[in-house]
Structures are given as C-alpha cells and as structure tokens.
Amino acid sequence: MDALRRLRAAFDAAQFRESGHDLVDQLADYLDATLSGRMPTVLPACEPDDQLAATPMFGEEPGSMVKEVAEDLLRRGFHLHHPRTMGHQDGLPIPAAALAGFLTSLMNNDPSVYETGPAVVPIEVRVLRWMSDEIGLPQGAGGVITNGGSLGNLTALLAARQARAGFDLWSRGQSSGEDLCLLVSEQAHYCVSRAVRIMGWGDEGIVKVPVDANKRLEVAALPAALEEAKARGRRPIVVVGSACTTATGSYDPLDAIADFAEAHGLWFHVDAAHGGSVVLSPEYRDRAAGLERADSIVWDCHKMMMMPALLTAVLFRDGRSSYETFRQEATYLFEERPDEEWYNPGNRTVECTRPGSAVLLYMALRVHGVGVFRDYVTRCFDVARMLAAKVEAAEDFELHMQPDANIVCFRFRREGAAGDGLHEHARRVILESGRYYLTSVQLDGKNWLRCSLQNPFTDEPEIEGLLETIRTEIRAAEETGAR
Ligand SMILES: Cc1ncc(COP(=O)(O)O)c(C=O)c1O
C-alpha cells in the first residue's frame, strides 16, 4: 500500500462511522452493566506485571479493530460507574460529556488563542461566568481553565505572588525583593506545598497552620502563624483555605479566614478543587460560606461535576489579576493590544496548547440543564450522610467525624497497630476480590478506612454490603491470624 492510500484508509469516513457506532453500542452496554451493578467486580484482580503482560503491542501494519481494543480496555479497567466504587475522588463521567470528548478530540480546536479555538473560547468564557455566578463572585470576576487542580493552584498562586509581592518578580527574579511565604492548613492538599517549592520559596515558604478535631483550619492559630513567618524572616502574602480537604472532606471556616486576610492585607486563595461544587447544592452550599470573598479559587469539574479528567476552573475575584501573571513576548500568537484579550486565554495560563475541555461541561449543561448538577452534589452528600449514620449505628465501627462533604472516614473498633494491620488486610482482600473499592488514610496516628461517595447510584444495599464485608473480612483475619 502506498503512503497516501494508507493515510486515506486511516481517515476513511465510512469506516469511522461503522467503528463509531460499534463503540457507542459497547459503551452503552458498559454503562448498563456498571450502573446497574450487574458487572461482578469494580476493579480487576490483577497484578501490575500481569496487566502489562496482557497489554498487546502493535506492529507496522493494521492490526486490530477499534471494538477489539475498546473491549479489552473496558474489561480490564476500573469501573467508576459501578455503585460499589466508593474510593477516590474521580467522578463518574456523565455520558453527554463523554460524547463531547469524542467531538472535541476529532475537532482538536485549541482554546489558547481565538484563532485556533473560535467556538471553544467563548464556551470557556460562558462556563467560567456561570461558575463565578454560582459562587457569588462579582461581575468583574473571570478566569481560565487548566489541566487539573495542581496546575490550577499553581496558576492562582503565581497570580497572587504577582499581585502582592510588591516588586517585579517576573522580570527581576526572587532575589530582587523580600523573601515571601504563605499560610495554609496542615491538612491542605500537597499540591499547595509543591506550588510553593515550584515558585522557589523553599521549605520556609510555607507556614502550616494547625487544624481542629474536625481537620478544619484553626482560625485562632493564624496570628501565631504570622508571627512564625516573621520569625523566619519571611513576608506572608497569601493565606490558603481548603474547601474541602482531601483526606476528610473538611471545609475550613472561609468567612473567618477572609476576615483575617482582609485585616492583614493577605491574598485569600481557596483550594475548592473537590468541594467547590457544593455551591450548586441549595441544601449544602452553606458549607462553603465565605468562598465568594476569595481573591482566587480553584474548582475541579472532574471531581464533583461528573466530568472526566481534566477540567479545572481557576477563578479570580478580579479577572484582571490573571492577565498580569504571565507577561511575556509571544507576538506570533497574541495580538498586540494593550487592553485585555478575553478571547486569548493563553495569555493567562502556564499552558500553551490545551484541549477544549470546557465543551464537555457546556454540552452537559446545555443538554441536561443546571438542575441535574444540583441533584448530583446533593445526592452524593446525602449518600455520605447515610454511610456515616450506619457507621455510627453499628457498635463495632467508629466514625471519624460527621462528614462536611461526601468523604467519610471510619474504623472497625480495634485498638493499636493490630487494628491498623487488620484494616489494611481487610482492604487488600476486598480490593483483590474486586467487590468494592475504598481507600484508607492515616489520621491522628491511626489508620482509617475512607470512602469518597462520588456515585449518586450508590445506595443502602451497597453501603450495608460494604460494612458487612469489612466486618466479615476482619473477623476472618482475626480467627485465622492472617493480616
Ligand atoms: C483538595 C484538592 N486540591 C487539589 C487536588 C489536585 O487536583 P488534580 O488531581 O486535579 O491535580 C486534589 C486532588 O485530589 C484535591 O483533593
């Protein structure tokens, strides 16, 4: 086959139509089998080496059909739509978003500049405006989409640094001014600490603020944190709130932190990667009271908004802040205009080329309306409360705290290292069986089982089944001495 014929065959529209129909049929069957819980396992019981060995290589010439590769992937993957999946914070993608992903992958319109993303850039703007309004940010708010919360937090903190450093750090470097730092709770996601290191502030650039028994930042400890910063010879310019934390889903007292930030001239950043979506729920939105006072906010749509990875909104109370962050020459891309170019988001992010991910959320919003998102968040938070209530009611389980969000940490009542060993043993056995998926976390020197209830179709039978399975595995391990 000559080169052009081979290329034409790869782009053949009729072939694409046929493969596409096959794939949609397969995905519809997959959705049905997972959502209904008919699929026997949520996770394949397979060691990494065996998975690698089972992953075929490819040759010079055409080999498999799309449906063969898809079937293999669907069979050997992790099933987020299964109601017995209760582990990480990855959300189950809503089908309309998956279809939009298919669409944007083929179009490949890059929203870094208007010329390459003429339809996608306005969609980003619409989506970001809607999110700002849901939080209650003022009309001047604006932002950008980034690939993930880690990059989103870095993007916001770079803007904060540019706004509050008081010297031209971008052009002249850190050594041209004072040493800086930020204040953040000791329970914040590690990407905040990583962003501090990336910005070149080092270990001393992060002052950890203690938390209370419910893992919420202790506001009364903030003045001492300021003193500590000064004792280190650092000037604090940012205070970070978590809404909510990763381990326990705790919402920091944002209003009180905003008061403190205002009183001390600090930039107030909120990592709402997981819990920002709470503003969509009329029942639970008070958890994030004060979020609307933040200078910058990171909100992941791939956690609690039924979007696939990655889709993060970085929102600024004053949308102009982010134009200032990355001042550099790239005249072949950006129009030379002194004013703000809302239509060229590449001016405002670390990234250059980006996927048109905002289309996925926009598609779901246009097709289903906002209401389904409100229902989703409320339902996931309700399911978490259901699990917490059952843990509390069971004499042999202990609840870490009443959940603020949709994350629940609990233990089987066994003391000391033996208890921790039993927990990990039970979790491993359950994961190997593929029946349920849950995680674990160290809190207050103890091992806790942790569920992030992301699936609105998880219900009483799955929750009772999980607790009963843990109970059975721990008792069996105690009897046989296995762990
Ligand atoms: C509170 C919080 N912030 C940030 C992140 C990082 O987000 P991403 O995984 O999208 O980079 C996470 C991820 O779990 C998180 O829970």
Ligand as a Chemical Component Dictionary entry (heavy atoms), coordinates in Angstrom:
data_LIG
# 
_chem_comp.id                   LIG 
_chem_comp.type                 NON-POLYMER 
_chem_comp.pdbx_formal_charge   0 
_chem_comp.three_letter_code    LIG 
# 
loop_
_chem_comp_atom.comp_id 
_chem_comp_atom.atom_id 
_chem_comp_atom.alt_atom_id 
_chem_comp_atom.type_symbol 
_chem_comp_atom.charge 
_chem_comp_atom.model_Cartn_x 
_chem_comp_atom.model_Cartn_y 
_chem_comp_atom.model_Cartn_z 
_chem_comp_atom.pdbx_ordinal 
LIG C1 C1 C 0 -8.277 19.481 47.684 1  
LIG C2 C2 C 0 -7.505 19.093 46.449 2  
LIG N1 N1 N 0 -6.756 20.015 45.815 3  
LIG C3 C3 C 0 -6.062 19.715 44.703 4  
LIG C4 C4 C 0 -6.048 18.445 44.187 5  
LIG C5 C5 C 0 -5.240 18.143 42.963 6  
LIG O1 O1 O 0 -6.071 18.110 41.863 7  
LIG P1 P1 P 0 -5.656 17.369 40.493 8  
LIG O2 O2 O 0 -5.601 15.917 40.807 9  
LIG O3 O3 O 0 -6.761 17.739 39.563 10 
LIG O4 O4 O 0 -4.329 17.921 40.071 11 
LIG C6 C6 C 0 -6.795 17.446 44.817 12 
LIG C7 C7 C 0 -6.789 16.070 44.291 13 
LIG O5 O5 O 0 -7.196 15.129 44.906 14 
LIG C8 C8 C 0 -7.550 17.785 45.976 15 
LIG O6 O6 O 0 -8.292 16.863 46.624 16 
# 
loop_
_chem_comp_bond.comp_id 
_chem_comp_bond.atom_id_1 
_chem_comp_bond.atom_id_2 
_chem_comp_bond.value_order 
_chem_comp_bond.pdbx_ordinal 
LIG C1 C2 SING 1  
LIG C2 N1 SING 2  
LIG C2 C8 DOUB 3  
LIG N1 C3 DOUB 4  
LIG C3 C4 SING 5  
LIG C4 C5 SING 6  
LIG C4 C6 DOUB 7  
LIG C5 O1 SING 8  
LIG O1 P1 SING 9  
LIG P1 O2 DOUB 10 
LIG P1 O3 SING 11 
LIG P1 O4 SING 12 
LIG C6 C7 SING 13 
LIG C6 C8 SING 14 
LIG C7 O5 DOUB 15 
LIG C8 O6 SING 16 
# 
